[in-house]
Amino acid sequence: MTCTYVTNHIPKSTPANRRPGLVMQPNTITIHNTGNASSTATNERAWLTNPANSRTASYHIVIDEREAIECLPLDEAAWHAGDGSGGKSGNRTSIGIEICESGNYAKTLDNAAELVARLLKERGWGITQLRRHFDWSGKVCPRLMYDGGKWTGWAAFKEAVEAKMKPKEEPKVNEKNGRLEAIVKVNGKELAEKGYVEKGVTYVPVRAVAEALGAKVTWDGGTKTVEITVK
């Protein structure tokens, strides 16, 4: 992961039954926003055991731009879905992840997408196992993904998770010359011509790159000189 993962479970004796100790066999992951624009993952974990906190509410993981903290074991129920204690409720069947709203939110979302992708892959699950708090109780949560009911942020988050679940393409070795190929892109568009890596140095096709940028390339065989002229 690109952020630190810390396991710091709240005690079983935590007030307000926030860690009920009910064994859970999760089959989904539920996403939340913390609803606090200034709170970090460390703050949210501390709130679970703060004597001033009288709410019977808890979650498995909270994540921000720097770290993810596992607050309850992932095989125990937590009170995060707002749909009761029935055997098929989100509280009893789903891993609850709180996404912090403070700091670099784009980085936090990227961290969350990476975490969720890993959890799904580890369990052999697909994107259909991903839920919003809204799906269980109708609460507008994760609120920063709501977009006036269009849920565009939610769609974008799922796309990010799916992208991170895809296996990374391994570099290919050219069978003809034994070189490790390098994909070359210009302004996001992949060129047909490949570069290659040799002894830690990456070489790219000069003519293809220059022409893709609208430049003119000439070759002087006598002086062994490549000249690039920007039009």
Number of C-alpha atoms within 10 A of each C-alpha: 11 12 18 13 15 12 12 13 16 19 13 12 12 14 17 15 16 24 26 17 15 11 13 18 14 18 15 19 22 26 25 24 21 23 16 12 12 11 16 22 24 15 12 22 22 14 14 25 17 12 10 8 13 13 12 15 17 27 28 26 27 25 29 28 24 17 20 26 22 21 24 24 20 18 17 20 28 30 23 26 30 16 17 15 15 10 10 11 15 29 27 25 24 30 30 28 28 26 27 28 24 17 15 12 15 12 15 22 20 19 23 28 21 21 21 24 23 17 15 22 14 9 11 8 16 14 17 10 13 20 20 23 25 18 16 17 15 12 13 18 19 21 21 18 20 16 11 10 9 10 16 13 15 19 12 12 17 18 14 18 23 17 14 18 19 10 7 8 6 7 12 13 14 12 8 6 7 10 14 16 20 17 14 19 14 12 7 7 9 11 15 10 15 17 17 21 15 10 5 7 8 12 14 17 13 14 18 18 17 16 14 15 13 12 15 14 16 11 12 9 8 6 7 8 10 13 14 15 12 11 7
